Amino acid sequence: MIIDVHGHYTTAPKALEDWRQRQIAALKDPALAPKASDLRIGDDEIRASIEANQLRFMRERGIDLTVFSPRASFMAHHIGDFDTSAAWAAICNELIHRVCRLFPQNFIGCAMLPQSPGVDPRTCLAELKRCVEEYGFVAINLNPDPSGGHWRDPPLTDRWWYPIYEKMVEYDIPAMIHVSTSCNPCFHTTGAHYINADTTAVMQLIEGDLFRDFPTLRFVIPHGGGAAPYHWGRYRGLAQDMKKPPLAEHLLGNVYFDTCVYHQPGIDLLVRVIPTDNILFASEMIGAVRGVDPETGHHFDDTRRYLEAAALDAEARRRIFEANARRVYPRLDAALRAQGR
């Protein structure tokens, strides 16, 4: 199988965005606040939005299954308070559940959490539980910077985050470390803030000793790990100076990198530097980069092409395309086995 671990519902019907705009407007005038029941999106609308977009590309590119989550830039945890985020997360996650129910062979859910800057992460647990136990989701997206580019919450290694980690261990699910929209004009959302966050997460994990407390905790660092693989020698050296174990021991038993890297030299470097067992296939199609590369004639986000052309043997490709995802996402593996796959 070809399993894509990084997909977002970027093509949701416009009614979703309209509901969100009403919710945001109500922050100034509560009389405008919409109810969840005000959002009306029919199954046919969902089918049309998926079949003409994500599913079309998946079929063209030979991708069998996508781990699917709400649109990352729409999470916008910096807007409003916890109640704002809780209502928004519940609506977005329910929509993902409906997609997965309509296309069970093609999509499986990954939850958005109702995070809010400075708010105890325990407040996220009810939504996390609902998504895993009721919806059958197999992972979560965890935003290390709910402030939207100002980095006001503690690093990922701080005990502040432990309630979420404890629940992840209980459910045996991984988290993709994924920020949302940047509200800081210094950082372009997808070109800077996302890559900054990926890199920052890696460095935070190097500085700390989180996996001593949670030896089975698993994180996926998206977008190829940000700058980390490109500067792997720097991070190995910093870890050494900090008297940490080698990164293979300190990090790579728990941290994985996806393949949302949109050119051949980048993928070539990733597969040379990072062990095969720590790389998961992903494309984030119809995401941050949607155009066609004039140098190749193919979409930038058609990442399967890069892996097919990389210096990998058949077994390495099998692990990257399928086996690693089944291992890192045990609930995904169980769901596939229940389908006979």
C-alpha positions as CSV (number, residue, x, y, z in Angstrom):
1,M,0.0,0.0,0.0
2,I,0.9,3.7,-0.3
3,I,-0.1,5.4,2.9
4,D,0.0,9.2,3.0
5,V,0.3,10.3,6.7
6,H,-0.2,14.0,6.0
7,G,-3.4,15.3,4.5
8,H,-5.7,18.2,5.3
9,Y,-9.3,19.0,4.3
10,T,-8.3,22.2,2.4
11,T,-11.2,21.8,0.0
12,A,-14.1,21.8,2.5
13,P,-17.3,23.4,1.3
14,K,-17.4,27.1,1.7
15,A,-20.1,26.9,4.3
16,L,-17.4,25.8,6.8
17,E,-15.4,29.0,6.3
18,D,-18.6,31.1,6.4
19,W,-19.5,29.6,9.8
20,R,-16.0,30.3,11.1
21,Q,-16.3,34.0,10.0
22,R,-19.6,34.3,11.9
23,Q,-17.9,32.8,14.9
24,I,-15.1,35.3,14.7
25,A,-17.5,38.2,14.2
26,A,-19.3,37.1,17.4
27,L,-16.2,37.7,19.4
28,K,-17.1,41.4,19.2
29,D,-20.9,40.9,19.2
30,P,-22.0,37.7,21.0
31,A,-25.5,38.2,19.4
32,L,-23.9,37.0,16.1
33,A,-22.7,33.7,17.5
34,P,-23.6,30.8,15.3
35,K,-24.8,27.4,16.7
36,A,-23.2,24.2,15.5
37,S,-26.5,23.3,14.0
38,D,-26.4,26.3,11.8
39,L,-23.7,24.6,9.7
40,R,-25.4,22.6,7.0
41,I,-23.2,20.6,4.7
42,G,-24.7,17.6,2.9
43,D,-23.0,14.4,2.1
44,D,-23.2,15.1,-1.6
45,E,-21.3,18.4,-1.0
46,I,-18.6,16.5,0.9
47,R,-18.4,13.8,-1.8
48,A,-18.0,16.5,-4.5
49,S,-15.3,18.3,-2.6
50,I,-13.3,15.1,-2.1
51,E,-13.8,13.3,-5.4
52,A,-12.8,16.3,-7.5
53,N,-9.8,17.1,-5.4
54,Q,-7.9,14.8,-3.0
55,L,-9.4,11.6,-4.2
56,R,-8.7,12.5,-7.9
57,F,-5.0,13.2,-7.1
58,M,-4.7,10.1,-4.9
59,R,-5.9,7.9,-7.8
60,E,-3.7,9.6,-10.3
61,R,-0.7,9.2,-8.0
62,G,-1.4,5.7,-6.8
63,I,-2.0,6.7,-3.1
64,D,-4.3,4.2,-1.3
65,L,-5.0,5.9,2.0
66,T,-4.5,9.4,3.6
67,V,-4.4,10.2,7.3
68,F,-6.8,13.2,7.1
69,S,-7.2,16.1,9.4
70,P,-8.8,19.6,9.4
71,R,-7.1,22.3,7.5
72,A,-4.0,23.3,9.5
73,S,-4.1,27.0,8.7
74,F,-7.8,27.1,9.8
75,M,-7.0,25.8,13.3
76,A,-6.0,29.4,14.3
77,H,-5.8,28.6,18.0
78,H,-4.9,32.2,18.7
79,I,-8.4,33.4,17.9
80,G,-10.8,33.8,20.8
81,D,-10.5,31.7,23.9
82,F,-10.8,28.0,24.7
83,D,-14.6,28.0,24.2
84,T,-14.0,29.4,20.7
85,S,-11.4,26.7,19.9
86,A,-13.5,24.0,21.4
87,A,-16.6,24.7,19.3
88,W,-14.4,25.1,16.1
89,A,-12.4,21.9,16.7
90,A,-15.6,19.9,17.3
91,I,-17.1,21.0,14.0
92,C,-13.9,20.4,12.1
93,N,-13.3,17.0,13.5
94,E,-16.9,15.9,12.9
95,L,-16.5,16.9,9.3
96,I,-13.4,14.8,9.0
97,H,-15.3,11.9,10.5
98,R,-17.9,12.3,7.9
99,V,-15.3,12.2,5.1
100,C,-13.8,9.0,6.6
101,R,-17.3,7.5,6.9
102,L,-18.1,8.3,3.2
103,F,-14.7,7.1,2.0
104,P,-13.5,4.4,4.5
105,Q,-11.1,2.9,2.0
106,N,-9.3,6.1,1.3
107,F,-9.3,8.3,4.5
108,I,-8.8,7.8,8.2
109,G,-9.0,10.6,10.8
110,C,-6.4,12.7,12.6
111,A,-7.8,15.1,15.2
112,M,-7.5,18.8,15.7
113,L,-7.2,19.8,19.4
114,P,-9.1,22.7,20.9
115,Q,-5.9,24.4,22.0
116,S,-5.8,28.0,23.2
117,P,-2.8,30.2,24.2
118,G,-1.9,29.8,27.9
119,V,-4.8,27.4,28.6
120,D,-4.1,24.1,30.4
121,P,-3.7,21.3,27.8
122,R,-6.0,19.2,30.0
123,T,-8.9,21.1,28.4
124,C,-8.1,19.2,25.1
125,L,-8.7,15.8,26.5
126,A,-12.4,15.5,26.1
127,E,-12.2,16.2,22.3
128,L,-9.2,13.9,22.0
129,K,-11.1,11.1,23.7
130,R,-14.2,11.7,21.5
131,C,-12.2,11.6,18.3
132,V,-10.4,8.3,19.2
133,E,-13.2,6.5,21.0
134,E,-16.2,7.6,18.9
135,Y,-14.7,8.6,15.6
136,G,-11.9,6.0,15.4
137,F,-9.2,8.6,14.7
138,V,-5.7,7.3,14.7
139,A,-3.6,10.4,15.6
140,I,-3.7,14.0,16.6
141,N,-2.2,17.2,15.4
142,L,-0.4,19.1,18.2
143,N,0.3,22.8,17.9
144,P,3.4,23.7,19.8
145,D,2.6,27.4,19.4
146,P,-1.1,28.2,19.9
147,S,-0.2,31.9,20.0
148,G,0.3,31.9,16.2
149,G,3.9,32.9,15.8
150,H,4.8,34.4,19.2
151,W,5.8,31.2,21.1
152,R,4.3,32.0,24.5
153,D,3.7,28.5,25.8
154,P,6.3,26.2,27.3
155,P,8.5,24.0,25.1
156,L,7.2,20.5,24.2
157,T,9.4,18.9,26.9
158,D,7.8,20.8,29.7
159,R,5.4,19.1,32.1
160,W,2.8,21.5,30.9
161,W,2.1,19.2,28.0
162,Y,2.1,15.9,30.0
163,P,-1.7,15.4,30.2
164,I,-1.8,15.1,26.4
165,Y,1.2,12.8,26.3
166,E,-0.3,10.6,29.0
167,K,-3.5,10.2,26.9
168,M,-1.4,9.6,23.7
169,V,0.4,6.8,25.5
170,E,-2.9,5.4,26.8
171,Y,-4.4,5.3,23.3
172,D,-1.1,4.4,21.6
173,I,-1.4,7.2,19.1
174,P,1.2,9.6,17.6
175,A,1.0,13.3,17.3
176,M,2.1,15.3,14.2
177,I,3.7,18.5,15.5
178,H,1.9,21.1,13.3
179,V,1.4,24.8,13.9
180,S,-1.3,26.9,12.3
181,T,-1.7,30.3,10.9
182,S,1.0,32.9,11.8
183,C,-0.4,36.2,13.1
184,N,3.2,37.5,13.3
185,P,4.1,39.5,10.2
186,C,7.7,38.4,10.6
187,F,6.7,34.8,9.7
188,H,5.0,33.8,6.5
189,T,2.6,31.0,7.5
190,T,3.7,28.1,5.3
191,G,7.1,29.4,4.1
192,A,8.5,30.3,7.5
193,H,6.3,29.6,10.5
194,Y,5.7,25.9,9.5
195,I,9.4,25.2,8.9
196,N,10.5,27.2,11.9
197,A,8.1,25.1,14.1
198,D,9.4,21.8,12.7
199,T,12.9,22.8,13.4
200,T,12.1,24.3,16.8
201,A,10.3,21.1,17.9
202,V,13.4,19.0,17.0
203,M,15.7,21.2,19.0
204,Q,13.3,21.3,22.0
205,L,13.3,17.5,22.0
206,I,17.1,17.4,21.8
207,E,17.4,19.8,24.7
208,G,15.0,17.8,27.0
209,D,14.7,14.3,28.2
210,L,11.0,13.8,27.4
211,F,11.3,10.2,26.3
212,R,12.7,9.1,29.6
213,D,9.3,9.8,31.0
214,F,7.4,8.6,28.0
215,P,9.5,5.9,26.2
216,T,6.6,4.9,23.9
217,L,5.6,8.5,22.9
218,R,5.8,9.1,19.2
219,F,6.0,12.4,17.2
220,V,5.9,13.0,13.5
221,I,7.8,16.1,12.4
222,P,6.2,17.3,9.1
223,H,7.6,19.0,6.1
224,G,10.6,16.8,6.1
225,G,11.6,17.8,9.6
226,G,12.1,21.5,8.7
227,A,15.8,22.4,8.7
228,A,16.8,19.4,10.9
229,P,17.9,16.9,8.3
230,Y,19.8,19.6,6.3
231,H,21.7,20.6,9.5
232,W,21.9,17.1,11.1
233,G,25.6,17.6,11.9
234,R,24.8,20.8,13.8
235,Y,22.2,19.0,15.9
236,R,24.4,16.0,16.5
237,G,27.1,18.4,17.6
238,L,24.8,20.4,19.9
239,A,23.5,17.2,21.5
240,Q,27.1,16.1,22.1
241,D,27.9,19.4,23.7
242,M,24.9,19.1,25.9
243,K,26.1,15.7,27.1
244,K,23.1,14.0,25.5
245,P,23.2,10.5,24.0
246,P,23.7,10.2,20.3
247,L,20.6,11.3,18.4
248,A,20.0,7.7,17.2
249,E,19.3,6.9,20.9
250,H,18.1,10.2,22.2
251,L,15.6,11.0,19.4
252,L,15.1,8.5,16.7
253,G,13.3,5.9,18.8
254,N,10.4,8.3,19.1
255,V,10.7,10.9,16.4
256,Y,9.8,10.5,12.7
257,F,10.0,12.7,9.6
258,D,7.5,12.9,6.8
259,T,8.3,13.4,3.1
260,C,6.5,16.7,2.4
261,V,9.7,18.0,0.7
262,Y,9.0,19.3,-2.8
263,H,12.0,18.7,-4.9
264,Q,14.3,15.7,-5.7
265,P,17.5,17.0,-4.0
266,G,15.6,17.6,-0.8
267,I,14.2,14.0,-0.8
268,D,17.6,12.7,-1.7
269,L,19.2,14.4,1.3
270,L,16.4,13.2,3.6
271,V,16.8,9.6,2.7
272,R,20.6,9.8,3.0
273,V,20.6,11.5,6.4
274,I,17.6,10.1,8.2
275,P,17.3,6.3,8.8
276,T,14.7,4.6,6.6
277,D,12.7,3.4,9.6
278,N,12.2,7.1,10.6
279,I,10.7,8.3,7.3
280,L,7.0,8.2,6.6
281,F,5.5,8.9,3.2
282,A,3.4,12.1,2.9
283,S,2.5,14.7,0.4
284,E,0.1,17.2,2.0
285,M,-1.5,17.5,-1.5
286,I,-3.6,20.5,-2.2
287,G,-1.8,22.2,0.6
288,A,0.9,24.9,0.9
289,V,2.3,24.3,-2.6
290,R,-0.3,23.5,-5.2
291,G,1.4,24.4,-8.5
292,V,3.3,22.5,-11.2
293,D,7.1,22.7,-11.2
294,P,8.1,24.1,-14.6
295,E,11.4,22.2,-14.3
296,T,9.7,18.8,-14.2
297,G,6.2,19.3,-15.5
298,H,4.7,17.6,-12.4
299,H,3.1,19.0,-9.3
300,F,5.6,20.1,-6.6
301,D,3.6,18.0,-4.0
302,D,3.7,14.8,-6.1
303,T,6.2,13.4,-3.6
304,R,5.8,9.7,-4.6
305,R,7.8,10.6,-7.8
306,Y,10.8,11.8,-5.8
307,L,10.9,8.6,-3.7
308,E,10.6,6.4,-6.7
309,A,13.6,8.2,-8.2
310,A,15.6,8.2,-4.9
311,A,18.5,5.8,-4.2
312,L,16.4,3.4,-2.3
313,D,15.9,-0.4,-2.7
314,A,12.5,-2.0,-2.8
315,E,12.5,-2.9,0.9
316,A,13.3,0.7,1.9
317,R,10.5,2.0,-0.3
318,R,8.1,-0.5,1.2
319,R,8.9,0.7,4.7
320,I,8.6,4.4,3.8
321,F,5.3,3.9,1.8
322,E,3.6,1.5,4.2
323,A,5.3,-0.5,6.9
324,N,6.6,2.5,8.9
325,A,3.1,4.1,9.0
326,R,1.5,0.9,10.2
327,R,4.1,0.7,13.0
328,V,4.0,4.4,14.1
329,Y,0.1,4.5,13.8
330,P,-1.0,1.2,15.4
331,R,-4.6,2.1,15.3
332,L,-4.3,2.7,11.6
333,D,-2.8,-0.7,11.2
334,A,-5.6,-2.3,13.2
335,A,-8.2,-0.5,11.1
336,L,-6.6,-1.7,7.9
337,R,-6.4,-5.3,9.1
338,A,-10.1,-5.1,10.0
339,Q,-10.7,-4.2,6.4
340,G,-8.5,-7.1,5.2
341,R,-5.7,-4.9,4.1
